Amino acid sequence: MKKILVVDDEPLNINILVELLKDNYKMMAAKSGKQALKAACSSNRPDLILLDIMMPEMDGYEVCRLLKEDASTKDIPVIFVSAMSETVNETKGFELGAVDYITKPISPSIVKARVHTHLELRSLIDYAQETEKKTRESIEFSSLIQNALLPPDRNISQFFDDYFMVWEPKDIVGGDIYQFIQRDDDCLMFVIDCTGHGVPGAFMTMITKTLIQTVVNESNFNNPALIMQELGRNIKRTLNHDTQDSHNDVGFDGGILYYNKKENKVIYAGAKTPMIYVQNDQLEVFKSDRESVGYKRSDMHFEFTNLEIAIETETSFYIATDGFTDQSGGENKFGYGKKRLSKLIHQNYQKSFPEQKELFMKDLFEYQGECDRYDDITFFGCTVKRSS
């Protein structure tokens, strides 16, 4: 049975409410504000409090204020009970956290209805909060799993002496992921933006990572465009996108960078994800193909384009998902934009990559201002030097 605490300095008023409600609730009583606070903080904590306003020493307003300031009692619904002849400041009561008022002399039907309503509402809120807590704990644990799927920095640093990686999910888990696969003299870096963010996006990153490990082999390792095409085919087959009764439509945009340090070359293929690079102080943007990967509307047979760059001198490369460039902000709440990012890169590419990372994210944060985060962000930057 739910427990109700009646607080009133008049025993007769307590008896009336106790008799009215005792068949459906476990009743408790307190004859002063101090007794009420003690009862509310006890192990036998009430589920609702019917609180008289006009009491000596400590009135109902003060009792309510103290209850709402205490973390252990702040969620207990408080209904003020007052005589119609008393001067009652209802606004003050609601500002202090009361949920309702009942006037004396009481109407039994009104008392029962309001008590029932607020106890039911509190139960629903408690259930929602407990469900939210369990969901959050589950997602937070999922975040540990998603983080564990990311490649270790020590592997990436074997190929890139100076680099940075930004991976910031909009929510606890995200729909962006990056993957790094290496051999003795060459490697592949994947920067992937899957459909959605949060839990749905995170599921898609798991599928994509698994398919990357399945698709990449000795015959296509140095061909990012072919890998992109085969990923698209496998996503469509895995998620039944090639059937009419498929109810999902997910895929990804992203880029794949291949680097061969022995042959001094980089090859890049992108699906709606440009790559910016700076060589001999000249900034270039490879706009990539305007085709996404794996969606129902995506062409299974689309042939992605490889861009091959010879590393004759030190060259810097940058790949960012659209969570960075599409982030709204500024005076007019427009997207950050590729031109702004390109300009910032050209001005700062000679700095160390940890410095660049801090500078880029600071500029984005300041541009974003009070706008909400738009999407997950993954941003990879590295410099490659010609090897002898």
N, C-alpha and C positions, 0 to 999 in steps of 0.2 A: 504493500500500500504506500502511496505517496504520503509524505509527511508535510504538515502545514503548521507553521508557528504563528500563533495569535499573540499580538503584543498590544496590551492596553492596561492602563492603571486602574480601570474599573473592573472588578471581578464579574459584575453582571454582564458587561459587554463581552467578556471572554466566554462566559458560560453560554450566551446566546449563539455565538459562532461555533463553539465546540459542539453543542447539541445539534446544530444544523448540519454539520459536515462529518461527524464522527462515524457515520455508517459507511462512508466511502473513502475516508482518509484517516491516517494516524495523526491525532491532534497533539500539539505541544502548546505551552503557554508561557508567557513572560509578562511580568507586571511593571517592568521598567525598561528603559533603553539599555542599561548596563546588562540586565539579565538577557535581553534579546541578543546583544552582541556575543555574549558568552555562549548562548544556545546555538547561534548560527555558526560559531567556530568549533563546536564540539564534534565528536565523531558521529553523533546522531544528527547530522546536518539536515535542516529542513529543505524541502523542494520548493516551497513558496512561503512568503511571509505576508500576513495581513497586519498592517502596521497603523496604529492610531497616531494621529498627528499631535494633538494637544496633550502632552504629558509633562509632569514636573521634572526638574533637573535636566533632562535631555529629551527634546521633542523628537517627533518622528522624522523631520527633515534631517536633523543631525545624525540620527541612527542610520538613515538611508545613505547619507554621505559617507559615513564610516564603513558601511557594508560594501559600497561600490569602490572604495579605495583599497580594500583588502582583496588580494588575488584569490583567496580561498572562498570568498563569499560574493564576489562581484557579479556572478552569473545567476544568483538566486533571484527569481522574480519578486518584486515588492509591489503590493497593492496597498495604497493608502486608504484608510477608513476614517471618515470625518463626519461630524454632525453638520447638518445643513445650516445651522445657525452660526457655525464657526467661520471665521474669515480664512479662506483657503486659497493659497497661491498655487494653482494647478501647474502653471508654467514652471515654477521653481521645482515642483515635485518631479516633473518629467525631465527637467534639466539635470536633476540629481540621479536619475536613472530608474525612477518608478515606472511601472508598466500600465498602471490603471488607478482609478479612484472609485470608491464605493461610499455612498453617503448614508448616514444614520438619520432616522431609523432605517434599518436595512430591509431590502426586499429579498426574501429567501431565494426566489427564482433567479434574481439578478446575481446574487452572491454565488450560487452554484454554477451558473453559466459562465461567469467571468473567471472563477477559480479553475473550472474545467478547461476553458479556452487557453488560459496562460500556462497551465501545466502541460497541456498537449503541445502548445507551441514550444515550450522549453524542451520537451522530449524530442521534438523534431529537430531543434537546433543542436541538441546534444548528439543526436544520431548523425546529423550532417557533419558536425565537427569531428566526431570519431571516425567517420568514413573518410573525411578529408585527411585526417592525421594518418590513417593507414595507407591511403593512396599516396600521400607525400612520402612516407617512409619507403613504400615500394618503389616509387620513382627515384628517390635518392639512392637506393641500393642499385637500381638499374643504371644510374649514372656511373657508379663505380665499375660496373661491367662495361659500359660504353667506353669509359676512359681506358680500361685495360686493353681494349681492342686497338687503341692507337699505337703506332709504331714508337719504339723507344728513341729518344734523342740521340743516343750513342750510335745508332745505326745510320741516322741521317748525317751526322757529323763526320762519318767516314768518307762521305763523298763531297760534302759542302763545308768548307772551313768556316765560312761566315754566312749565316742564314738566320731567319726567324720563322716561327710558325705561330699564328694566332688561331685559336679554336675556342670560340665563345658561343655556346648554345644560348638562344633567346630565353629558353626555359631551363629546367634542371637537366633535361636531356634534349638532344637536338637532332635535326635532320641533315646536318653537315657532317662529313667525315673526311679524313685524309688517310691515305695508305701509301706505304713505302716498301718497295720490293727491290732487293739488290742481288747482284751477282759479283763476280770478282772485279770486273772493270766497268760495269754499267749498272744503271738503276732506273727505276720508274717511280715517279711521284704522282699520286692521284689526289686531286682536290675536287671533292664531290659535294654537290648541293642536291639532296634528295627532296622529293615532294613533302611539303609541310614542315612542321617543327614539333617540338614536344614529343609525346609518346608515339604518335603515328610516324613522324619523321624518323625517330630512333629505330623503329622496327624496320623501316626501309633501309637504313644504313647497315643494319645487320645482314639483310638480304644482299645488298650491293657488295659488302666486304666479302661475303662468302662466294659470290659470283666472280669477283675479281680474282680470288685465289683459284677458282676453277678454270677461268678463261685464259689467264696468262700462262704461256708455255714457251718453250725454246724457239718455236717457229715464228711467234709474233712479238717476242719480247722487245724488239727494236722498232716496232711499228705501232705507235699509239693510235693511229687512225683505225687500223684493223681491230685492235683491242676494243676501241669504242664501239665499233659496229657489232662485234661479237657479244659485248655486254648488252647492247640493245636487244639482240635476238634472244639472249638467255633470259632477260627480264620478262620479255613478252611471253616466252614459253613457261617460265616459272609461275607467273601470275595469271596465266591463261588470257592474256590480252588479245590473242589471236582467235578467241571464240566469242560468239555473239552474246552469250549469257554471262560474260564477265561483268561484275558490278564495280570493279575498282579500276582506277586510271592513275597509276603512279609511275614515276620514273626519276630521271635526274638530269641536271645540267652539270657541267664540270669540265675539267681539263686534265690531260695526262702529259707529263713531261718526261721524256727519255733523255738520259745523259750518259754518254760514253766518254769517260775520262782518257782512255787510251787513244781513241780516234778523234778526240777534241771536237765533239759535236753534240748539239742538243736538237731533239726533234719534239715538236709539240703538236697536239691535236686537241681542239676544244669544241664542246657542245654548248653554244650560247655563253661561253666563258672566255673572254679575251685574255691574252697574255701580253704584258708590257715588258719590254727589255731595253736596256741601255748599253750601247756598244760604241766606243770612240766618241763618247759624250752625245751621241745621237739617240734620242728616245723614239722607239718604234712600238706600234700597237698592232698585234696580230688579232684581228677581230673575231676569228674563229668561225665555224659554221653555224648557221641559224637553224639548227636542228637539235631537238632534245633527244634523250635516250630512253627508250623503253616504254613510252606512253602508247596508248591505243593509236593515237594519230601519228606517232613516229613511224617513219619508213624503215622497215626491217633491213632493206637492202641499200639504205643510204650510205654512200662512201664518203667518210670524213676526210678532211684535208690535213696532210702533214706539212708542217713548216719546219724546214731544216736550217739550222744556224751553225756555221763554222765558228769555233772558238779560236780566233786568231789573236785576240787580246782579251783582257779581263772584261767579262760581260755579266750584267746583273739582270735577274729575271724575277717577275712578280705575277702571281696568280691569285685573284680574290673572288670569292663567291659574291653574288649580287646583294647579299645582306649588308655588305660594306657600302657599295656605290649607290644602292637604292634607299639607304637610310634617310628619312626625312628630317629636316631641320632648317636652320638659318631663318632669316627674317620672313621669308615667304613659305616656309615649310616644304620646300622642294627637296628632291633627292640629292644626296651628296654629289654624285655624278662622276663619270669616268674622267672627264677633263680636269676636274679639281684634283683627283687622285694622281693623274699623269703629271700634272704640274708639280705636285708635292714630291713625287718620286724623282723627277728630274732635278729638283733643287737639292735633294738630300741623298741621292744614291751613293755618293762617295763616303758617307758616314758608315760606321759599323752597323751591321744589321740589328743588333739589340737596340742601338740608339734609334734607328729608323722605326723599329716596331713601336717604341715608346712614343715617338713623335707622331706617327700615323694614327695611333689609337687616341692620343690626346686631341689631335685635330678633329677626329670623328666625334669624340665625346663632346667637345666644345660646340661643334656644328649641330649636333643632335639637340643640345639644350634641354628643354622640358618635354620634347617629343618622346613618345614611347619607343623602345627598341623595336625595329621593324621585323627583323629576321635573325636567324643564326648567322654567324660570321666565321669564315675560314679564310685565312690570308697567309700565303707562303711567299717568302722572298729569299733569294740566295744570290751569291756571286760565284762565277766559275772562271777559273784561270787556265790558261793554256798550259798543258803539261808537256814536258819534253819527251 
